[in-house]
Amino acid sequence: MTDQAISPLRRRMIEDTSIRKFTPGTQYTYVRFVKEFSIFFGRSPDKAAFEDVRRYQLHLTSRGISAFTVNAAMTALRFLVPNIAPRSR
């Protein structure tokens, strides 16, 4: 354990992935994807809306990121912020 502070959102994500028996590698990857989105978004990812995530997805695609990696990033974001899925009309 480190002395470094962990945000409540990150702690919740780590706890929730532990409950679901995700491997430490998967946990690390999900946290990294969410951190990268947060940097792009400029604030906490739990404040994101569907359009913010869509813009991030377009950003990743424009950088030449593989479809596999984009899908993994979206899965991580959906895991943490379930309200990012498009709303049905």
Buried (B, 14 or more C-beta within 10 A) or exposed (E): EEEEEEEEBBEEBBEBBEEEEBEEEBBEBBBEBBEBBBEEBEEEBBEBEEEBBEBBBEEBEEEEBEEEEBEBBBEBBEBBBEEBEEEEE
